[in-house]
Amino acid sequence: MVQLFNMLGRSPQQSHRAATNLELFFDLVFVVAIAQAAAQLHHGFVEQHFAHATQNYLLVFFSIWWAWMCFSWFASAFDNDDTVYRLLTFSQMVGVLLLAAGIPDAFNQHDWTLGILGFVVMRISLVLLWLRVYFSAQPQNPLRSMAIKQVIGITLCQIGWVLLLLLHGSIGWFVLLILCEVLVPVWAKQKMTPWHAGHIAERYGLLTLIVLGESVLSLSLAVAALDDRPVLFSHLSLMIGSGLVILFSMWWLYFFKPAHELLERSDRQVFAWGYGHYLIFAAAAAVGAALAAEVDVLTRNTGMGNVQQGLILGVPLTLFLFGHWYCHERCRLQHGAQYAVYLASLGLILAVCWLPSSSVWIAAILVGLVIWRERVG
């Protein structure tokens, strides 16, 4: 017999706590949504609708990241792998696919219906999981109070998203609902859950690899576009080489040291680390969109200028590095001079965006940053 109320939490000191097969499958479904968001941003870059595409991308990527993050932290604390848990995880995966299917309409027709419907499906499934925690805990258990706050907060936010659709809310309504969403775990004091530091660090690392993998896929477009024309071949070869160096440097810097030690500090550091990764994930996927747009520029001779090409790559890369500094390096670097070197490299990347073949210059700066980081230790 299935026990509906059997979700008491796992031990945060559990040894060898690794991502489960279900979590890996869950991540693969998110690959579809991330790819859709990056593809639409890529098309917006090529068509030079920079502001419109970026705004929609940030909104769409929030829904992807937020649903993934909230489930990952929940699973780290309460994954009991029973039948009900698996089915509710499956329903969240259905919501992801609905969200992914609605991304083109959100970008091209300002129609958020399917995307918001998918988001609500994912979040209501999480509400049911939190209800299991509530009824599983004893009345005096602090988890009970925290769980019901999650249920109330998430449910009210979903009502807000539905009303946004029905009343055709403005961008301001979007921002307000996003703010409400991110405040729910703070209000509920989600830090009280028995999440596992090593497991969370692994889950975030796996999504980082997924996002970087999407960017590698963009470079495959350049490989497929290679032909016998000497000028095109040389430009694409240079772009492929510099793109691979950029992505490899991003990987190197992110995985330079284990991240779980950063989660064993203050509660404030934990929230900053978890929330700050929105910038890392969104910017890394945007780097892939920029690389794909550069392929289109080289092969189709679109009207995008050198400076625009440099900025669509340099800006998200700078945001990725800033997010990495905020989540990792500001806690690891020893003194102000090291801070200055790291942050100065961000300014240098933005500066070379105005130069021809900016991706080559950016790759060189990143190589220098990696070498410096290795020496600093």
C-alpha positions as semicolon CSV with decimal commas, in nm:
position;residue;x (nm);y (nm);z (nm)
1;M;0,000;0,000;0,000
2;V;0,125;0,347;-0,091
3;Q;0,190;0,567;0,212
4;L;0,095;0,923;0,125
5;F;0,249;1,077;0,435
6;N;0,594;0,930;0,461
7;M;0,832;1,217;0,393
8;L;1,034;1,287;0,705
9;G;1,358;1,400;0,544
10;R;1,701;1,254;0,477
11;S;2,016;1,296;0,681
12;P;2,228;1,599;0,580
13;Q;2,535;1,403;0,696
14;Q;2,468;1,107;0,469
15;S;2,788;0,983;0,307
16;H;2,819;0,935;-0,070
17;R;2,498;1,131;-0,136
18;A;2,480;1,158;-0,513
19;A;2,223;1,261;-0,770
20;T;1,968;0,988;-0,836
21;N;1,872;0,845;-1,174
22;L;1,538;1,025;-1,147
23;E;1,712;1,357;-1,087
24;L;1,934;1,301;-1,390
25;F;1,627;1,221;-1,601
26;F;1,459;1,532;-1,459
27;D;1,757;1,742;-1,571
28;L;1,745;1,601;-1,923
29;V;1,388;1,727;-1,963
30;F;1,510;2,073;-1,868
31;V;1,762;2,051;-2,153
32;V;1,469;2,096;-2,393
33;A;1,348;2,413;-2,223
34;I;1,697;2,562;-2,196
35;A;1,764;2,485;-2,562
36;Q;1,439;2,654;-2,664
37;A;1,515;2,966;-2,464
38;A;1,870;2,989;-2,602
39;A;1,747;2,931;-2,958
40;Q;1,495;3,214;-2,933
41;L;1,759;3,446;-2,789
42;H;1,990;3,347;-3,075
43;H;1,723;3,442;-3,332
44;G;1,661;3,770;-3,151
45;F;2,033;3,850;-3,171
46;V;2,048;3,774;-3,543
47;E;1,740;3,987;-3,612
48;Q;1,894;4,260;-3,394
49;H;1,597;4,275;-3,156
50;F;1,839;4,287;-2,866
51;A;1,628;4,450;-2,593
52;H;1,308;4,258;-2,671
53;A;1,483;3,922;-2,696
54;T;1,685;3,978;-2,380
55;Q;1,379;4,078;-2,176
56;N;1,182;3,771;-2,284
57;Y;1,483;3,547;-2,233
58;L;1,535;3,663;-1,876
59;L;1,168;3,606;-1,792
60;V;1,157;3,262;-1,954
61;F;1,485;3,153;-1,803
62;F;1,366;3,255;-1,457
63;S;1,075;3,012;-1,481
64;I;1,308;2,734;-1,596
65;W;1,570;2,799;-1,330
66;W;1,328;2,863;-1,046
67;A;1,128;2,543;-1,100
68;W;1,449;2,341;-1,129
69;M;1,608;2,500;-0,824
70;C;1,309;2,466;-0,591
71;F;1,266;2,100;-0,677
72;S;1,639;2,029;-0,643
73;W;1,655;2,172;-0,290
74;F;1,338;1,984;-0,196
75;A;1,475;1,659;-0,336
76;S;1,802;1,705;-0,151
77;A;1,609;1,704;0,177
78;F;1,308;1,477;0,121
79;D;1,361;1,241;-0,173
80;N;1,222;0,907;-0,051
81;D;1,191;0,764;-0,404
82;D;0,848;0,612;-0,344
83;T;0,569;0,582;-0,599
84;V;0,395;0,910;-0,509
85;Y;0,723;1,101;-0,517
86;R;0,807;0,960;-0,861
87;L;0,463;1,043;-1,002
88;L;0,472;1,400;-0,871
89;T;0,822;1,440;-1,017
90;F;0,687;1,310;-1,348
91;S;0,409;1,571;-1,340
92;Q;0,674;1,841;-1,300
93;M;0,852;1,702;-1,605
94;V;0,525;1,733;-1,799
95;G;0,510;2,096;-1,688
96;V;0,864;2,154;-1,816
97;L;0,767;2,025;-2,160
98;L;0,460;2,250;-2,167
99;L;0,679;2,544;-2,071
100;A;0,930;2,458;-2,344
101;A;0,653;2,429;-2,603
102;G;0,528;2,778;-2,512
103;I;0,864;2,955;-2,535
104;P;0,844;3,038;-2,911
105;D;0,499;3,191;-2,866
106;A;0,622;3,397;-2,572
107;F;0,907;3,541;-2,781
108;N;0,731;3,586;-3,114
109;Q;0,367;3,657;-3,027
110;H;0,385;3,777;-2,664
111;D;0,161;3,481;-2,580
112;W;0,260;3,341;-2,240
113;T;-0,039;3,107;-2,203
114;L;0,132;2,772;-2,256
115;G;0,451;2,878;-2,079
116;I;0,271;2,996;-1,765
117;L;0,046;2,689;-1,771
118;G;0,355;2,468;-1,770
119;F;0,508;2,669;-1,487
120;V;0,190;2,642;-1,278
121;V;0,177;2,264;-1,336
122;M;0,534;2,232;-1,207
123;R;0,473;2,446;-0,902
124;I;0,142;2,285;-0,801
125;S;0,316;1,945;-0,812
126;L;0,571;2,086;-0,568
127;V;0,285;2,210;-0,347
128;L;0,160;1,851;-0,322
129;L;0,507;1,737;-0,221
130;W;0,522;2,003;0,051
131;L;0,181;1,888;0,174
132;R;0,328;1,541;0,217
133;V;0,600;1,692;0,435
134;Y;0,341;1,882;0,638
135;F;0,130;1,575;0,716
136;S;0,434;1,355;0,775
137;A;0,583;1,579;1,046
138;Q;0,473;1,579;1,408
139;P;0,281;1,889;1,527
140;Q;0,581;2,016;1,725
141;N;0,824;1,967;1,439
142;P;0,941;2,303;1,289
143;L;0,926;2,141;0,944
144;R;0,548;2,140;0,972
145;S;0,525;2,518;1,000
146;M;0,782;2,566;0,725
147;A;0,601;2,325;0,490
148;I;0,261;2,493;0,527
149;K;0,421;2,832;0,458
150;Q;0,562;2,686;0,138
151;V;0,219;2,555;0,042
152;I;0,051;2,891;0,106
153;G;0,320;3,100;-0,060
154;I;0,355;2,888;-0,374
155;T;-0,022;2,854;-0,416
156;L;-0,081;3,228;-0,388
157;C;0,191;3,293;-0,645
158;Q;0,031;3,049;-0,888
159;I;-0,302;3,225;-0,848
160;G;-0,116;3,544;-0,934
161;W;0,027;3,388;-1,254
162;V;-0,319;3,273;-1,364
163;L;-0,462;3,618;-1,298
164;L;-0,178;3,768;-1,501
165;L;-0,294;3,562;-1,799
166;L;-0,662;3,639;-1,753
167;L;-0,610;4,014;-1,702
168;H;-0,323;4,051;-1,953
169;G;-0,088;4,190;-1,692
170;S;0,204;4,417;-1,776
171;I;0,578;4,356;-1,735
172;G;0,548;4,514;-1,391
173;W;0,316;4,232;-1,287
174;F;0,575;3,981;-1,407
175;V;0,843;4,142;-1,195
176;L;0,616;4,156;-0,888
177;L;0,530;3,788;-0,915
178;I;0,894;3,695;-0,962
179;L;0,979;3,890;-0,646
180;C;0,702;3,707;-0,458
181;E;0,829;3,370;-0,582
182;V;1,185;3,428;-0,465
183;L;1,068;3,554;-0,125
184;V;0,861;3,244;-0,045
185;P;1,159;3,025;0,063
186;V;1,298;3,315;0,268
187;W;0,964;3,366;0,443
188;A;0,920;2,992;0,496
189;K;1,277;2,959;0,629
190;Q;1,358;2,677;0,389
191;K;1,712;2,663;0,532
192;M;1,559;2,447;0,808
193;T;1,520;2,151;0,573
194;P;1,776;1,867;0,597
195;W;1,937;1,936;0,259
196;H;2,276;1,788;0,180
197;A;2,561;2,028;0,091
198;G;2,751;1,782;-0,129
199;H;2,435;1,680;-0,311
200;I;2,329;2,039;-0,378
201;A;2,676;2,130;-0,506
202;E;2,666;1,831;-0,741
203;R;2,317;1,920;-0,869
204;Y;2,423;2,277;-0,949
205;G;2,740;2,150;-1,114
206;L;2,541;1,911;-1,332
207;L;2,313;2,190;-1,455
208;T;2,619;2,403;-1,527
209;L;2,753;2,122;-1,745
210;I;2,417;2,095;-1,920
211;V;2,412;2,466;-2,000
212;L;2,773;2,459;-2,122
213;G;2,680;2,156;-2,332
214;E;2,410;2,361;-2,502
215;S;2,679;2,615;-2,589
216;V;2,902;2,344;-2,733
217;L;2,610;2,246;-2,955
218;S;2,614;2,599;-3,093
219;L;2,976;2,550;-3,199
220;S;2,876;2,235;-3,386
221;L;2,676;2,462;-3,616
222;A;3,001;2,632;-3,710
223;V;3,168;2,297;-3,782
224;A;2,877;2,199;-4,007
225;A;2,906;2,531;-4,192
226;L;3,271;2,481;-4,288
227;D;3,324;2,466;-4,666
228;D;3,595;2,522;-4,924
229;R;3,574;2,899;-4,934
230;P;3,910;3,010;-4,785
231;V;3,783;3,331;-4,622
232;L;3,480;3,166;-4,464
233;F;3,685;2,864;-4,358
234;S;3,945;3,079;-4,184
235;H;3,686;3,292;-4,003
236;L;3,483;2,993;-3,889
237;S;3,792;2,803;-3,779
238;L;3,901;3,100;-3,571
239;M;3,555;3,131;-3,425
240;I;3,537;2,759;-3,340
241;G;3,877;2,765;-3,175
242;S;3,814;3,076;-2,968
243;G;3,464;2,953;-2,876
244;L;3,597;2,623;-2,745
245;V;3,862;2,804;-2,542
246;I;3,596;3,034;-2,395
247;L;3,368;2,745;-2,294
248;F;3,656;2,538;-2,157
249;S;3,774;2,835;-1,952
250;M;3,423;2,883;-1,814
251;W;3,420;2,518;-1,709
252;W;3,768;2,543;-1,558
253;L;3,686;2,847;-1,348
254;Y;3,352;2,713;-1,224
255;F;3,490;2,374;-1,120
256;F;3,823;2,506;-0,995
257;K;3,743;2,399;-0,638
258;P;3,462;2,193;-0,478
259;A;3,162;2,411;-0,401
260;H;3,011;2,215;-0,113
261;E;3,245;2,383;0,138
262;L;3,078;2,717;0,059
263;L;2,742;2,574;0,166
264;E;2,868;2,484;0,511
265;R;2,890;2,846;0,619
266;S;2,619;3,094;0,718
267;D;2,254;3,077;0,612
268;R;2,298;3,408;0,433
269;Q;2,581;3,259;0,225
270;V;2,362;2,961;0,134
271;F;2,081;3,181;0,000
272;A;2,328;3,404;-0,185
273;W;2,494;3,102;-0,343
274;G;2,168;2,939;-0,446
275;Y;2,002;3,251;-0,586
276;G;2,320;3,388;-0,744
277;H;2,336;3,092;-0,979
278;Y;2,050;3,237;-1,182
279;L;2,308;3,475;-1,326
280;I;2,555;3,193;-1,392
281;F;2,306;2,964;-1,566
282;A;2,126;3,232;-1,769
283;A;2,452;3,396;-1,879
284;A;2,614;3,064;-1,976
285;A;2,319;2,973;-2,198
286;A;2,328;3,324;-2,348
287;V;2,695;3,271;-2,438
288;G;2,583;2,973;-2,645
289;A;2,318;3,186;-2,814
290;A;2,583;3,446;-2,896
291;L;2,813;3,184;-3,048
292;A;2,527;3,052;-3,261
293;A;2,445;3,407;-3,373
294;E;2,808;3,461;-3,471
295;V;2,789;3,155;-3,695
296;D;2,485;3,305;-3,868
297;V;2,665;3,635;-3,910
298;L;2,963;3,465;-4,075
299;T;2,764;3,235;-4,302
300;R;2,467;3,451;-4,397
301;N;2,626;3,795;-4,400
302;T;2,362;3,956;-4,179
303;G;2,383;4,322;-4,094
304;M;2,522;4,284;-3,743
305;G;2,839;4,488;-3,690
306;N;3,161;4,389;-3,517
307;V;3,078;4,580;-3,199
308;Q;2,736;4,417;-3,173
309;Q;2,892;4,075;-3,222
310;G;3,140;4,149;-2,949
311;L;2,881;4,276;-2,703
312;I;2,633;3,988;-2,739
313;L;2,919;3,757;-2,643
314;G;3,109;3,978;-2,401
315;V;2,815;4,098;-2,191
316;P;2,675;3,753;-2,095
317;L;3,027;3,622;-2,042
318;T;3,098;3,913;-1,808
319;L;2,776;3,839;-1,621
320;F;2,875;3,472;-1,594
321;L;3,210;3,567;-1,444
322;F;3,050;3,818;-1,210
323;G;2,800;3,554;-1,097
324;H;3,087;3,312;-1,042
325;W;3,273;3,574;-0,840
326;Y;2,963;3,644;-0,630
327;C;2,885;3,277;-0,561
328;H;3,238;3,139;-0,533
329;E;3,537;3,367;-0,560
330;R;3,445;3,641;-0,314
331;C;3,455;3,373;-0,044
332;R;3,783;3,221;-0,165
333;L;4,009;3,504;-0,277
334;Q;4,223;3,627;0,008
335;H;4,249;4,006;-0,022
336;G;4,147;4,315;-0,215
337;A;4,425;4,293;-0,473
338;Q;4,300;3,952;-0,585
339;Y;3,946;4,087;-0,604
340;A;4,074;4,372;-0,819
341;V;4,253;4,141;-1,064
342;Y;3,948;3,920;-1,108
343;L;3,703;4,205;-1,151
344;A;3,944;4,398;-1,377
345;S;3,936;4,106;-1,620
346;L;3,561;4,160;-1,653
347;G;3,616;4,520;-1,754
348;L;3,885;4,413;-1,999
349;I;3,645;4,169;-2,166
350;L;3,391;4,447;-2,216
351;A;3,663;4,674;-2,353
352;V;3,777;4,431;-2,625
353;C;3,418;4,393;-2,747
354;W;3,486;4,702;-2,961
355;L;3,776;4,532;-3,142
356;P;3,754;4,318;-3,458
357;S;3,766;3,943;-3,388
358;S;3,664;4,014;-3,031
359;S;3,605;3,646;-2,953
360;V;3,977;3,581;-2,998
361;W;4,067;3,861;-2,756
362;I;3,808;3,739;-2,508
363;A;3,946;3,385;-2,526
364;A;4,297;3,516;-2,459
365;I;4,178;3,712;-2,154
366;L;4,005;3,404;-2,016
367;V;4,317;3,194;-2,062
368;G;4,509;3,455;-1,868
369;L;4,245;3,453;-1,595
370;V;4,263;3,074;-1,567
371;I;4,643;3,081;-1,543
372;W;4,631;3,354;-1,277
373;R;4,366;3,164;-1,081
374;E;4,579;2,849;-1,082
375;R;4,878;3,041;-0,951
376;V;4,679;3,212;-0,678
377;G;4,545;2,875;-0,567
